[in-house]
Every structure is written in structure tokens, then in C-alpha cells.
């Protein structure tokens, strides 16, 4: 499952366990949440669009974590079966429901399931 591969990879690459598939009820001051927002398949080649949110106690912390996440996602092709990862966009995005600073970015990932 691609979600598990991305989760394991980001936890290893960022050297942090605060990477989640959904917003936790209680969380560390800085953490990452991601979700698959689009999924396609053509000729047995799969592609997903992943939205990643980087949260921080301050806007600067959120921006720094976002940069680490982006750099990690550029290198996710090191993971078996993932052939490409391209940035689709991103933004400074304050989370009003949690009253936390966050940055978001989107990556388009092409891969083949085993």
C-alpha cells in the first residue's frame, strides 16, 4: 500500500515519528500529516497526488519542516517501486480549526504496486 511506503519513508528520512495519516488528537509541537487526494492507474502504472501539511509551533518552524518534507519527497524515488515524484504546488496555510501554523505541499507520485 503506497500510504504505508510514504509513511515509513518520511519517518525514516525526517528522523521523526511525528508523521501521520490523519491529524492526531494530541500531537507534538511539530508534525506532518499527509493524505492521498487523487489516485489514477493507466497500463498497470499507478499515480497518486499526495497533500502534505507541515505543522509547527511558530510559522518559522512550520516553514522549516515544510522545506525538509519537500526535500525528502524529491528523493522518495529511492523507495522500491516509486519511479517519480514531482512537486505540484504548495502554500502557507494557517489551520483555523487547530489554531496552528502550517504549510502545505502537493506531490505527484508514480509507482507500481507489487
Secondary structure, DSSP 4 states (H G I P E B T S, - for coil): -HHHHHHHHHHHHTT-S-EESS--SS--SSEEEEEEEEEEEETTEEEEEEEEEEEESSHHHHHHHHHHHHHHHHTGGGSTTEEEEEEEEEEE--BTTTTBEEEEEEEEEEE---
